[in-house]
Amino acid sequence: MRRILTAKVLNTAGVLNRFTGMLSRRQTNIESISVGPTEVEHISRITIVIDVNTLNEVEIVVKQLNRMVDVLRVRDITDLPHLEREVVLIRIHAPAKLRSEIFTIIQPFRASVIDVAEKTITIQSTGTTQKIEALIRSVHPYGIKKLARTGVTGFTREKEGK
Amino acid sequence: MTKKLKLQEAVSGSKLLLDTVQHHGVDTIFGYPGGAVLPLYDAIYSHPINHILTRHEQGALHAAEGYAKRTGKPGVVIVTSGPGATNAITGIADAMGDSVPLIVITGQVGTPGIGKDAFQEADMLGITMPITKYNYQVRDTKDLPRVINEAFHIATTGRKGPVVIDLPKDIQAAVVTEINDPFINLPSYQPHTEPNMWQMNHMFKALSTAKKPLILVGGGVNYAKTSHELIALAEKHKIPVVASLLGLGAMPLNHPLFFGFAGMHGAYAANMALVETDFLLSIGCRFDDRLATNPADFAPNAKIAHIDIDPAEIGKIIHTDYPIVADAKKALTKMLELDFTFANTDKWRAELEDYRALHPLTYNRTEQTEIKPQRVVELVGKITDGEAIIVTDVGQHQMWAAQFYPFKEERQLITSGSLGTMGFGIPAAIGAKLADPAKQVVLFVGDGGFQMTSEELAILKVYGIDIKIIIMNNMSLGMVRQWQENFYENRHSESVFVENLQPDFVMLANAYHMDAVKLDNPLTIEQDLRDFLSHDGAILADIVISPTEHVLPMIPPGNSNSEMLGVE
């Protein structure tokens, strides 16, 4: 099952290595991982999507990550109201006569064209993993030349009335 | 902006390191010099701190572990870069497995050479990441005091463990007149040691109503030095107690409420107690597969309460009904304050006492033609009156020592539990003796493990270390042989040494300027052991034991605790 974890960690040398080392030792498959600075200096946020077989497995992973010296807090936010987004860049084979058709197809995804060349266009989109995958499926028939995804980042929604 | 502190005089990183280490109450360092730690060793030359030069880096590590396991204080080790550091790996992993506090300072090539495959360079941060509680590489001499303070704090708090400080040569040599703020700055490291009282009350109430309550103790109880509270709690409510290998000593073997060593080679009563209990309170024990041989069927009739200082241990192997994250001593102290009327356990204890009386740990006591290893342990127990510090290597002799030595006090058994490191014994015995010179130290070691770290015999005379070494010599790797005989149809693949071509261990010991005897007469063994143990100074006994003996009982791996082989 897919679980999304978020972690706040000290931004020290090797912290990502320690973090992923723990997961690889447990043979936990990482589907995506993204890291970046937060609003607090020296603290980074890691968003990680893993595939596990049982809830017990993810519980142990969270505990083992939490006890690491550089880790402030790890949470499994899958079942909490949360926001998650990823960015995808896709270079599509797009001869001039097909371009307007492609534009029509990507429009509902609110994807934007960020580069145009003689035989290709490059589009960008932001969304949940499901939306990104739907977009990729939609443009796949035209021929994808290059594809880059950032992996998911996110956090929990603020509670109402707060 | 980091706060700076001016120093009274200019000092080198090396002296700064030694002064800070000494400030933490460390009197002895174990180590081995080399190119990348020359500046550090130059500072040791004129420093009051005591340094023990082992003959191999692995020896330095296990000696530091023996020291730490006996005292609870961190063992401090210095090794050089590259091969010196990689030789330390086994000891670091051993300490990680058994939660032993160590500070391991590994030399590193100078900062300009790091990452460029310099001579004797190894990526120690990368290599030790999964086998340390934490590791550092110091990149600024001014950070050294803080890094060392943090390393001591991390190694000795929460669940203890090894911390590696990788120290480039130029950082050791640099001279500074000021340092960065030396106070620990670990906002994300806050080990939880106080039990949650609501949860504790809840658990204790359930325990009080149990008809067949049982306390299982592990290494955490020994490490927390809380034997006194454990015994008081068991006595107050008449609760039987069993122990894992590392929990031995927490309760005296002859205590009426103690039902012994549980697990793969444990006592019948201890394993049956685990099978039949209806409420298991585990303290500082992590349900290793040598104890919980079949996790799915472990303590099948019981509600499980698990007290552990490491939250990641709770629920890792065994489903837990009452999880409590706490230091064992704090938890036991709180439990002693709680007032609940407990259910009567007379019938339950009588049942366990029957098991203990009917199926004690035993062996063929009437054997006259060969020396039984169990008899050697029993006799050593009798002659030392259960007062010696017992150090073991790993294998059959380790299990016999665990089964038959009458342990009386906490931290009395020093053994490699989790990693099961052959070669641990000799250096660990050295470390234990240096830590507690007033106590007699007896080492049990097999003829296999002995040959892995026998080079450390060289330092016994040098430092006047009085340990009694007993080689349980069965001319084989006995535990491997036992498994081959049980599970591989007697195919002794590479487990039996060539007869008459084993080294002469007596001559070897003599070569290291120590006394030694060969004991092979079952009829005189008691007197021979008396003479041996009363010898003045270090001595080795090469004891020729039965080459076919098995450690029994035995739960085959994966079977339940009730499925013991070899119970009479």
Contacts between the chains, C-beta under 8 A, distances in Angstrom:
chain1	res1	chain2	res2	distance
A	9	B	188	7.4
A	10	B	187	7.4
A	10	B	188	5.6
A	13	B	137	7.7
A	14	B	125	6.2
A	14	B	129	7.4
A	17	B	126	7.4
A	17	B	129	6.6
A	18	B	129	5.9
A	21	B	129	5.4
A	21	B	130	5.7
A	22	B	130	7.9
A	25	B	130	5.8
A	56	B	315	7.1
A	59	B	315	6.7
A	60	B	312	7.0
A	60	B	315	7.0
A	60	B	316	5.8
A	63	B	311	5.3
A	63	B	312	4.0
A	63	B	314	7.7
A	63	B	315	7.9
A	63	B	316	7.9
A	64	B	312	4.7
A	66	B	311	7.1
A	66	B	312	7.5
A	67	B	159	7.9
A	67	B	310	6.5
A	67	B	311	6.6
A	67	B	312	5.1
A	69	B	133	7.2
A	69	B	134	4.5
A	69	B	154	6.2
A	69	B	186	6.8
A	69	B	188	6.6
A	69	B	189	4.8
A	70	B	188	5.9
A	71	B	188	5.8
A	72	B	187	7.0
A	72	B	188	4.3
